[in-house]
Amino acid sequence: MKASHVLVLSFLSFFATLICVITFPAMALIPSMALLLLVLLSQSKPPARTLLKMDEKDAEILKAIYRGARTIRSISLETNFSWSTTSKRIEKLIKIGLVSPSDEFSLTPKGEEIIKTVFPKELEIVSS
């Protein structure tokens, strides 16, 4: 997102917030939250749209692959998910571009970026 767009959105958000504060004090946070969501969705690190498609089970599978699990069986054993759940989740992660499709799964660069950005503390434990 260009800086000029952010400036215009910030300006509009300020006036919308001012109007809300005057008329409906409890609604004052809505424009600011909308602006924050818009900025988050426009960022590329980590891809917010991709993160919105994920849940905790998906994250656990990504972490298992990062730690070295490569097959559906080894990933399901490490995460304690059923084979069926693991298989469906991996298909989803392949579709959104986080896991490379093959007999032995690995993270794509996008998947590694998300793991390293969202879970840096857990990765410190893995690498020590």
C-alpha positions, -999 to +999 in steps of 0.1 A: +000+000+000+014+034-010+022+059+018-003+084+002-031+059+005-023+053+041-023+090+047-057+095+031-071+065+050-057+078+082-072+113+076-106+098+068-104+075+098-096+104+121-127+123+109-149+092+111-136+086+146-143+122+156-179+120+144-184+087+162-170+100+194-193+130+193-224+110+184-218+074+196-188+072+220-190+034+222-185+032+184-153+053+184-131+023+178-148+009+147-130+032+121-096+026+137-101-011+138-112-010+101-081+010+092-059-015+111-075-044+093-071-027+059-034-021+066-028-056+079-045-071+048-022-050+025+010-061+042+031-088+027+050-100+058+034-123+069+007-125+043-024-115+064-048-130+039-031-164+042-031-161+080-068-155+080-073-188+062-054-207+089-064-220+123-045-236+152-045-271+136-030-257+104-003-240+124+005-272+143+009-291+110+032-264+097+053-266+128+055-304+125+067-301+090+092-275+100+105-298+127+111-325+101+079-346+098+075-353+061+047-379+056+010-377+066+017-405+091+046-388+108+028-354+108-004-370+123+017-388+150+035-356+159+003-335+161-020-362+175-044-355+147-061-384+128-047-394+094-079-380+078-077-347+095-040-344+087-045-353+050-074-327+046-054-300+064-023-306+042-044-304+011-057-270+023-021-258+031-010-269-004-038-249-019-029-217-001+008-222-010+024-230+023+033-267+018+048-282-014+029-311-028+049-344-029+052-378-012+073-361+014+060-327+023+081-296+030+073-259+036+073-235+007+093-202+012+059-186+020+052-213+046+087-209+062+082-171+063+049-175+082+065-200+106+095-178+113+074-146+117+045-160+137+062-186+159+098-173+165+099-183+202+089-219+194+115-221+167+142-210+192+134-242+212+135-263+181+169-250+169+186-252+204 
